[in-house]
Amino acid sequence: MEENANTSLEEDFEGQATHTGKETNWVVWGPKGVINDWRKFKLESEDADSLPLSKKEMLRQMSSPHRSFSRDDKDTRERFCRKMSVQEYELIHAAQEDESCLQQYRKRCMQDMHQRLSFGPKFGFLCELQNGEQFLEAVEKEHKTTTVIVHIYEDGVKGCEALNSSLTCLAAEYPTVKFCKIKASSTGAGDRFSSEVLPSLLVYKAGELLSNFISVSEQFNEEFFAVDVEAFLNEYGLLPERELPALGNGTDEPDVE
């Protein structure tokens, strides 16, 4: 009994499993069964609306495996087989096009869902803050779901220029994160940000300080890049998932079932 149940489940997943009982005759559709049903319906609709009677007859013959031809009409049978092969090719080609459309449709749905979930303002650049007032405004008046990363730097301090370059790249990769920079001397609290603690990174969300990294360049090699800073921030869970790439032609990635 258990073996029969497993067989039915496998049939249901792979396609159509028809169950017939004394009082019921019902069909269960698995994921592949839904796709196959869509293809069948589409082809049948096209056949009914646009195909001439001769092609309809060929399709009917193709769907009837027990159909036999007259032995006295060999030439007719060969011509019919050739026409049937052409028709089969056309149907297979149409099915492949449908599969490509299905992949693009699925990607479009995923992108739409991602856009709905990625609500909030978009930035995409490293913003220069001129004074302490702008600093407070950037932190306290931003959308509550927006992560604000502020780089406190000073010209001539080791690591500050490289970190600014890295954050410029990351700002383009993570447009939902607000990346800012401000000189320590412009914050109004320059005595708290001496060159010994620079470059510093402050991370805020909903006006609250999440993380504070001083002398952050010491976490990297002497020469570091955006990918190193990205890995560091991800280690603390401070960056969201990357934006999905733009929809392509649907042929770059294999189909996943």
PAKE-319501 format. One record per residue (C-alpha): x negated, y negated, z; residue in one letter. Coordinates in pm, whole numbers, padded with zeros to 5 digits, always signed. Each point is the difference from the previous one (the first is absolute). Layout:
// residues N
XYZa;...
END
This chain:
// residues 257
+00000+00000+00000m;-00282-00242+00087e;-00176+00079-00327e;+00314-00085-00196n;+00033-00330+00187a;-00360-00095-00082n;+00056+00080-00366t;+00304-00228-00010s;-00198-00284+00160l;-00278+00037-00256e;+00252-00007-00283e;+00161-00308+00146d;-00329-00189+00013f;-00115+00101-00349e;+00323-00076-00175g;+00360+00118-00001q;+00120+00282+00222a;+00357+00112-00068t;+00181+00185+00279h;+00312+00196-00081t;+00229+00149+00262g;+00352+00127+00022k;+00145-00342+00063e;-00275-00240-00109t;-00209-00072-00302n;-00230-00288+00082w;-00335-00137-00108v;-00284-00131+00217v;-00248-00241-00155w;-00363-00031+00098g;-00229-00291-00104p;-00095+00162-00330k;+00358+00105-00060g;+00115-00361+00013v;-00260-00100-00259i;+00087+00292-00226n;+00368-00081+00029d;-00070-00360-00099w;-00197+00113-00304r;+00269+00245-00102k;+00274-00258+00036f;-00198-00258-00197k;-00073+00239-00283l;+00357+00126-00014e;+00129-00357-00006s;-00232-00091-00286e;+00094+00317-00189d;+00370-00066+00036a;-00021-00364-00106d;-00266-00020-00269s;-00095+00336-00147l;+00158+00117-00325p;+00198+00322-00004l;-00290+00199-00145s;-00229-00093+00290k;+00274+00063+00251k;+00033+00347-00144e;-00374+00053+00032m;+00008-00105+00365l;+00289+00235+00060r;-00200+00280-00160q;-00307-00088+00210m;+00205+00020+00319s;+00137+00344-00098s;-00286+00254+00028p;+00223+00291-00104h;+00099-00161-00329r;-00114+00204-00303s;-00018-00087-00367f;+00124+00196-00296s;-00265+00240-00122r;+00108-00075-00356d;-00101-00363+00016d;-00371+00000+00079k;-00070-00333-00173d;+00274-00175+00192t;-00133+00141+00324r;-00355-00123-00071e;+00121-00348-00091r;+00207-00009+00315f;-00298+00104+00214c;-00212-00277-00150r;+00270-00257+00074k;+00039+00140+00347m;-00374-00040+00067s;+00016-00366-00102v;+00300-00051+00226q;-00180+00169+00289e;-00297-00233-00047y;+00228-00303+00003e;+00168+00116+00317l;-00332+00071+00176i;-00134-00340-00108h;+00311-00172+00136a;-00038+00186+00329a;-00360-00122+00032q;+00114-00357-00058e;+00266+00043+00267d;-00264+00127+00243e;-00214-00308-00066s;+00301-00226+00061c;+00072+00186+00322l;-00356-00060+00125q;+00021-00371-00078q;+00339-00021+00170y;-00140+00164+00313r;-00295-00242+00010k;+00233-00295-00046r;+00214+00116+00293c;-00309+00032+00220m;-00115-00350-00093q;+00343-00147+00069d;+00009+00170+00339m;-00351-00124+00080h;+00098-00356-00092q;+00304+00014+00228r;-00214+00125+00288l;-00278-00254-00066s;+00213-00299+00089f;-00153-00323+00127g;-00220-00267-00160p;-00282+00077-00243k;-00340-00173-00006f;-00285+00159-00197g;-00280-00249+00080f;-00231-00108+00282l;+00144-00319+00152c;-00233-00270+00135e;+00126-00159+00324l;-00121-00355+00057q;+00062-00052+00372n;+00133+00151+00320g;+00355-00116-00073e;+00008+00195-00326q;-00149+00294+00186f;+00285+00005+00252l;+00261-00051-00271e;-00138+00290-00208a;+00017+00230+00302v;+00319-00109+00177e;+00231-00096-00288k;-00060+00292-00230e;+00261+00272-00065h;+00016+00241+00295k;-00081+00300-00221t;-00308-00165-00154t;-00348+00091+00118t;-00229-00305+00017v;-00376+00057-00012i;-00213-00307+00078v;-00374-00015-00063h;-00181-00252+00217i;-00331-00082-00164y;-00267-00263-00045e;-00219-00076-00296d;-00349+00146+00026g;+00091+00267+00256v;-00101+00349-00106k;+00288+00214-00124g;+00254-00282-00033c;-00035-00048-00375e;+00016+00375-00070a;+00309+00034+00220l;+00173-00287-00181n;-00068+00171-00333s;+00133+00331+00133s;+00317-00159+00137l;+00062-00174-00333t;+00004+00340-00169c;+00221+00156+00268l;+00247-00289-00021a;+00066+00095-00362a;+00035+00369+00090e;+00236-00063+00294y;+00231-00290-00098p;+00232+00056+00298t;-00286-00080+00242v;-00088-00364+00059k;-00379-00041-00009f;-00139-00329+00131c;-00338-00153+00077k;-00096-00300+00211i;-00329-00149+00106k;-00072+00032+00371a;-00071-00374+00015s;+00350-00071-00139s;+00195+00207+00253t;-00022-00257+00279g;-00163+00266+00215a;-00344+00014-00157g;-00167+00055+00337d;+00177+00337+00025r;-00124+00109-00342f;-00375-00037+00005s;-00213+00150-00274s;-00068+00300+00227e;+00360+00122-00032v;+00043-00078-00369l;+00139+00122-00227p;+00314+00073+00203s;+00327+00156-00114l;+00328-00068+00179l;+00308+00202-00096v;+00351-00122+00085y;+00356+00118-00052k;+00319-00177+00111a;-00220-00258+00171g;-00174+00259+00218e;-00371+00082-00009l;-00043+00364-00103l;-00377+00024-00031s;-00306-00217+00054n;-00332+00098-00158f;-00306-00214+00075i;-00328+00031-00191s;+00193+00230-00229v;-00282+00018-00256s;-00191+00215+00249e;+00250+00277-00077q;-00136+00024-00355f;-00330+00045-00175n;-00204-00309-00079e;+00163-00003-00343e;+00372+00077+00007f;+00297-00031-00235f;+00380-00015-00003a;+00034+00379+00018v;-00197+00003+00327d;+00218-00268+00156v;+00312+00180-00124e;-00110+00326+00162a;-00075-00184+00326f;+00344-00164+00013l;+00174+00324-00095n;-00179+00174+00285e;+00198-00222+00237y;+00323+00028-00201g;+00002-00370-00091l;+00073+00032-00372l;+00321+00124-00165p;+00011+00247-00286e;-00122-00131-00332r;+00248-00140-00249e;+00116+00256-00260l;-00153-00046-00344p;+00211-00134-00283a;+00212+00251-00187l;-00193+00150-00292g;+00116+00208-00289n;+00070+00299+00221g;-00270+00220-00153t;-00294-00069+00232d;+00112+00222+00287e;+00112+00361-00014p;+00355+00086+00093d;+00041+00121+00357v;+00283+00241+00071e;
END
